[in-house]
Amino acid sequence: MAAAARGGEGLTRMAKTRHEWDWRAIVGRAAGLFVLLIGVLFAAALCTASPHGDNPVPTIFEPHSTPADSIYDLSHFVLAITGLIFLVVFSLLTYVVAKFRNRAPDDKREPPQVYGSTQIELAWTVIPILIVVVLFLATARVIHAIQDAPKPAAAVEVTAIGHQFWWEFRYPALGIVTANELHIPVSDPAHPTPTFLKLLSADTDHSFWVPQLAGKTDLIPNRVNEMWMDPHRTGIFLGQCAQYCGAQHAKMLLRVWVESPEDFEAWVSAQRQPANQDEKEIGGKRVLETTACVNCHAVSGTNATGHFGPDLTHLMSRRTLAAGAAKNTKENLRLWIQNPDAIKPGSLMPAMKLSDVDLDALVRYLETLQ
């Protein structure tokens, strides 16, 4: 009898311990899910919190163009629906885990099974279909509104060409060719002046993405894609290639300068001017014209007519070098010519291996190309 009593006490303690551990497991799992939820919300908060100014962190949560506004509104709608789904599923999961946990007196019997319930099968079939249809229709409406928007007569037309690893921008109606920094006018709602871009690729797949102005659009060899933007305010908006295109994909950056109509006209006028011909730097010009620079780059008024690299006619009017990889300073320009891999490893720009005298002369000449 004593042995049986001790055995019964042992079983009771084991059951009690198992019951305590069940609750600990439930609390631990719930805490883990809660921490995960807090992490997701914190990450979302970081995405939406960006510093203001001329160089904001690129984010879709601070739109400044009609296409970006449409994507922003759609994202909120989708997040609201998926958030509601998450709350319902999480609540049901928590309820089931708590109510049907393993209890001490449980005899391990299988709970009642439900077979062939028409109501349940209809619910888990119809509800997801309705959710998908609603999301599909909302997305299709936004895509239609953006892709089929009419082009007004005052629209600025730009051809954007993706290269490994830089951007070429051509303004056919204005006769301007530049690189990496796109200049466009602000669009006044009273007098809309949107910018329509024709997207081409010179080598492999790229993707043009300026989050605050428009969605991603791919640049595909032998295919023409189009997109447009109508910025609502002036400023500098950052973007980059959003499709892996090679070793320096991450540094294939771009800047969009949104300017007032007057500033844009002034920029156009300056870009239409021929390259500066400073007689003091004739030695640097000679270095340019007698080296392999002319095979890739173009400078108006010289024998440099290459198309594999950026047009350098107004090089110093740009803020950055190497598609945004470095600031456009004398020191960085010299280093970029001497050893491109020091700034952008894996770029297709070859090291020119010039003597110090020729390198200094070339840099001084390039500095005159305002």
Stockholm file with secondary structure:
# STOCKHOLM 1.0

chainA/1-370         MAAAARGGEGLTRMAKTRHEWDWRAIVGRAAGLFVLLIGVLFAAALCTASPHGDNPVPTIFEPHSTPADSIYDLSHFVLAITGLIFLVVFSLLTYVVAKFRNRAPDDKREPPQVYGSTQIELAWTVIPILIVVVLFLATARVIHAIQDAPKPAAAVEVTAIGHQFWWEFRYPALGIVTANELHIPVSDPAHPTPTFLKLLSADTDHSFWVPQLAGKTDLIPNRVNEMWMDPHRTGIFLGQCAQYCGAQHAKMLLRVWVESPEDFEAWVSAQRQPANQDEKEIGGKRVLETTACVNCHAVSGTNATGHFGPDLTHLMSRRTLAAGAAKNTKENLRLWIQNPDAIKPGSLMPAMKLSDVDLDALVRYLETLQ
#=GR chainA/1-370 SS CHHHHHHHHHHHHHHHHHHHHHHHHHHHHHHHHHHHHHHHHHHHHHHHCCCCSSSCCCCTTSCCSHHHHHHHHHHHHHHHHHHHHHHHHHHHHHHHHHHTCCCTTCCCCCCCCCCSCHHHHHHHHHHHHHHHHHHHHHHHHHHHHHHTCCCCTTCEEEEEEEETTEEEEEETTTTEEEESEEEEECCBTTBCCCEEEEEEESSSCEEEECTTTCCCEEECTTCCEEEEECCSSCEEEEEEECSCCSTTGGGCEEEEEEECHHHHHHHHHHHTSCCCCCGGGHHHHHHHHTSTHHHHCBCTTSSCBCCSSCBCTTGGGSSEETTTTEECCHHHHHHHHHCGGGTSTTCSCCCCCCCHHHHHHHHHHHTTCC
#=GC SS_cons         CHHHHHHHHHHHHHHHHHHHHHHHHHHHHHHHHHHHHHHHHHHHHHHHCCCCSSSCCCCTTSCCSHHHHHHHHHHHHHHHHHHHHHHHHHHHHHHHHHHTCCCTTCCCCCCCCCCSCHHHHHHHHHHHHHHHHHHHHHHHHHHHHHHTCCCCTTCEEEEEEEETTEEEEEETTTTEEEESEEEEECCBTTBCCCEEEEEEESSSCEEEECTTTCCCEEECTTCCEEEEECCSSCEEEEEEECSCCSTTGGGCEEEEEEECHHHHHHHHHHHTSCCCCCGGGHHHHHHHHTSTHHHHCBCTTSSCBCCSSCBCTTGGGSSEETTTTEECCHHHHHHHHHCGGGTSTTCSCCCCCCCHHHHHHHHHHHTTCC
//
